[in-house]
Amino acid sequence: KITFNDKGKISGGGINSYLLEKSRVITRGEGERSFHIFYQLMLPDSLPENTRNLLKLRSPDDFKYLNCSNCYKVESVDDKAEWEATLLAMRTLGFSPDDQDVLFRVVAACLHLGNLEFEGDETSKVKNPEVIDIVADILEIDPVALNHSIIKPKILAGRDLVEKAMTPANAAFSRDALVKALYG
């Protein structure tokens, strides 16, 4: 916010910070859409085909975080125009193509992580390990380390780091926390 005096000269300014409601990434009410960027990335012409294939983005129906509310379109929002505005804003702010690529990778990884399912009793196991491979490929990280960090994270016990086996419910909470942190 920039303020001006009566002569048109800048007299002050301030920055307002807004709370990012990260919980909307993983859950929202029936009929509510998630963050617009998720849907914009899946527009037919939003990304080059090789990038779309790398990120494995096809349709909002493919992602649990998006299909849980049954809302993919908002009448008052033109996703194509908003996508162009998003790209223009990134260029205006000096985001390089590499910076943009990283952002799109993180957003895609958040969506794919939402499809990660767990099974087991006291100790969880990833039910669909292909999702781990997709996310690891998108984020360029080790799939074994990613899997391990979700289902058997290390916690500090005294002075030692020890693995803590997660139940499927706890692993799902861990997954959701990771997604909210990534998106944030």
C-alpha positions in Angstrom: 0.0 0.0 0.0 1.4 3.4 -1.0 0.0 6.6 0.4 0.4 10.0 -1.1 0.3 13.5 0.3 -1.9 16.3 -1.0 0.8 17.3 -3.5 0.9 13.8 -5.0 4.2 12.9 -3.4 4.7 9.5 -1.7 4.2 10.0 2.0 4.4 6.4 3.2 3.7 2.8 2.5 3.1 -0.5 4.1 2.8 -4.2 3.4 -0.2 -6.3 4.4 0.4 -10.0 4.8 -2.4 -12.4 4.3 -2.8 -15.7 6.0 -2.5 -18.5 3.4 -5.2 -21.0 4.3 -3.1 -24.1 3.6 -5.8 -26.4 5.0 -7.8 -25.7 1.8 -5.3 -27.7 -0.2 -6.3 -31.0 1.5 -10.0 -30.4 2.4 -12.9 -28.1 1.8 -16.6 -28.1 1.8 -18.9 -29.7 -0.8 -19.1 -27.4 -3.8 -16.0 -25.4 -3.0 -13.1 -25.3 -5.3 -9.5 -25.5 -4.1 -6.8 -23.0 -5.1 -7.2 -21.9 -8.7 -3.6 -22.7 -9.7 -4.4 -26.5 -9.5 -7.1 -26.1 -12.2 -5.1 -23.7 -14.3 -2.2 -26.1 -14.6 -4.5 -28.7 -16.1 -5.9 -26.4 -18.8 -5.1 -27.9 -22.3 -2.7 -25.1 -23.3 -1.3 -24.1 -20.0 2.0 -26.1 -20.1 4.1 -27.4 -22.9 3.3 -31.1 -23.6 6.6 -32.4 -22.3 6.1 -30.5 -19.0 2.5 -31.7 -18.7 3.8 -35.3 -19.3 6.5 -34.9 -16.7 4.1 -33.6 -14.1 1.5 -36.2 -15.0 -1.3 -33.6 -15.0 -4.4 -34.7 -16.9 -7.7 -33.8 -15.2 -8.9 -32.6 -11.8 -10.9 -35.9 -11.6 -7.6 -37.7 -11.2 -6.7 -36.1 -7.9 -8.3 -36.9 -4.5 -7.7 -33.4 -3.2 -9.7 -31.9 -6.1 -12.4 -34.4 -6.7 -13.5 -34.6 -3.0 -15.7 -31.5 -3.3 -17.2 -32.0 -6.7 -16.4 -28.5 -7.9 -14.1 -27.9 -10.8 -15.4 -24.7 -12.3 -16.4 -21.3 -10.9 -18.8 -19.3 -13.2 -17.1 -16.0 -12.4 -13.6 -17.2 -12.9 -12.1 -17.5 -16.4 -9.2 -20.0 -15.7 -7.5 -19.3 -19.1 -7.4 -15.5 -18.4 -6.3 -16.1 -14.8 -3.6 -18.4 -16.0 -2.3 -15.7 -18.4 -2.4 -13.2 -15.5 -0.5 -15.6 -13.3 2.2 -16.0 -15.9 2.4 -12.3 -16.5 2.7 -11.7 -12.7 5.5 -14.2 -12.4 7.4 -12.6 -15.3 6.8 -9.1 -13.9 8.2 -10.1 -10.5 11.3 -11.6 -12.2 10.5 -15.3 -11.9 12.8 -17.1 -14.3 11.5 -20.0 -16.4 13.5 -22.3 -13.9 11.7 -20.6 -10.9 8.4 -21.2 -12.6 9.2 -24.8 -13.3 10.0 -25.4 -9.6 6.7 -23.8 -8.5 4.7 -25.9 -11.0 6.6 -29.0 -9.8 5.7 -28.4 -6.2 2.0 -27.7 -7.0 1.9 -30.9 -9.1 3.6 -32.9 -6.3 1.0 -31.7 -3.8 -1.8 -33.0 -6.0 -0.1 -36.4 -6.5 0.7 -36.8 -2.8 -3.0 -36.5 -2.1 -3.5 -39.7 -4.0 -1.1 -41.6 -1.7 -2.9 -44.3 0.3 -1.8 -46.4 3.2 -2.6 -49.9 4.5 -1.6 -52.0 7.5 -2.4 -52.1 11.2 0.1 -50.7 13.6 2.7 -50.2 10.9 1.6 -48.6 7.7 2.7 -49.5 4.2 2.1 -47.4 1.1 -0.7 -49.0 -0.8 0.1 -47.4 -4.2 3.9 -47.0 -4.4 3.7 -45.7 -7.9 2.5 -42.4 -6.4 5.8 -42.2 -4.4 7.7 -42.7 -7.6 5.8 -40.0 -9.5 6.2 -37.5 -6.7 9.9 -38.3 -6.3 10.4 -37.9 -10.0 8.6 -34.6 -10.1 10.6 -33.2 -7.1 13.8 -34.9 -8.2 14.3 -36.6 -4.8 14.9 -40.2 -3.7 11.7 -42.2 -3.7 12.9 -44.5 -0.9 13.7 -41.6 1.4 10.3 -40.0 0.6 8.5 -43.2 1.4 10.5 -43.7 4.6 10.0 -40.1 5.8 6.2 -40.5 5.6 5.6 -44.0 7.0 8.6 -44.2 9.4 9.8 -40.6 10.3 12.7 -40.1 12.6 11.9 -38.4 15.9 14.3 -37.1 18.5 14.2 -39.2 21.7 16.6 -37.7 24.1 19.8 -37.3 22.1 19.0 -40.0 19.5 17.0 -40.0 16.3 14.8 -43.0 16.3 12.3 -44.3 13.7 8.6 -44.1 14.6 6.4 -46.5 12.8 3.2 -44.8 11.8 -0.3 -46.3 11.6 -2.1 -45.7 8.3 -4.1 -42.9 9.9 -1.0 -41.2 11.2 0.8 -41.7 7.9 -2.2 -39.9 6.2 -1.8 -37.0 8.7 1.9 -36.9 7.9 1.2 -36.9 4.2 -1.3 -34.0 4.6 1.1 -32.0 6.8 3.8 -32.4 4.2 1.5 -31.2 1.4 0.4 -28.2 3.4 4.1 -27.3 4.2 5.0 -27.8 0.5 2.2 -25.6 -0.7 2.9 -23.0 1.9 
